[in-house]
Amino acid sequence: MSVNLSIECVPDAEFPLSRRELVHMSGMLLDVLGLGTFDFDLKIVDDAVIAVINEEFLGCVGPTNVLSFPSSESPDPEVNSFLGEIVLSVNTLARETRLYGQLPEEHTVRLLAHAMLHLAGYDHGDEMYSLTDMAVESVAPEFRQRTSGWFC
């Protein structure tokens, strides 16, 4: 498992995860979701960048929380271990944590799990939602009440 992480925005104090924590969280999620043999790219961006990507690739105006770009429809680690790319907006994530009353760490786990499942070929529905909830319950507790700073 390998996560190619790139940070393409100015730090947001409301998104307090370090690079190391994001990579660790991603690895845990891949394992919990049964995708531990796969690799993916994770880009952390702001609302301006994700709004451009959202309009360019999906025809939607404005920012969103997370976008997934699968490398294929049915991933097979023996053919290609690369799942695809996830783009996450820290600004939208911060707004949503206030709106939903969640910890940023927990909401990050939820968004990453959801995006990884899209990369693995899942569509919205009961199975995807159940797997996302299971991933949050399994992974989020490790990241609560930490003390590290943003992308240290």
CORCORSUL-V607700 format. One record per backbone hydrogen bond with DSSP energy under -0.5 kcal/mol. NH is the residue of the N-H (numbers start at 1). CO is the residue of the C=O. Records with the same first field share a line. If there is no record, write none. Layout:
NH: CO, CO
This chain:
2: 38
4: 2, 40
5: 3
6: 42
8: 6, 44
15: 12
22: 18
23: 19
24: 20
25: 21
26: 22
27: 23
28: 24
29: 25
30: 26
31: 27
32: 28
33: 29
34: 31
35: 30
36: 30
38: 35
39: 81
40: 2
41: 84
42: 4
43: 86
44: 6
45: 43, 88
50: 46
51: 47
52: 48
53: 49
54: 50
55: 51
56: 52
57: 53
58: 54
59: 55
60: 54
67: 87
69: 85
71: 83
72: 83
76: 80
79: 76
80: 76
83: 39, 81
84: 39
85: 69
86: 41
87: 67
88: 43
89: 65
90: 45, 88
93: 89
94: 90
95: 91
96: 92
97: 93
98: 94
99: 95
100: 96
101: 97
102: 97
107: 103
108: 104
109: 105
110: 106
111: 107
112: 108
113: 109
114: 110
115: 111
116: 112
117: 113
118: 114
119: 115
120: 116
121: 118
122: 117
129: 125
130: 126
131: 127
132: 128
133: 129
134: 130
135: 131
136: 132
137: 133
138: 134
139: 135
140: 136
142: 139
143: 140
144: 140, 141
146: 143
151: 17
152: 149
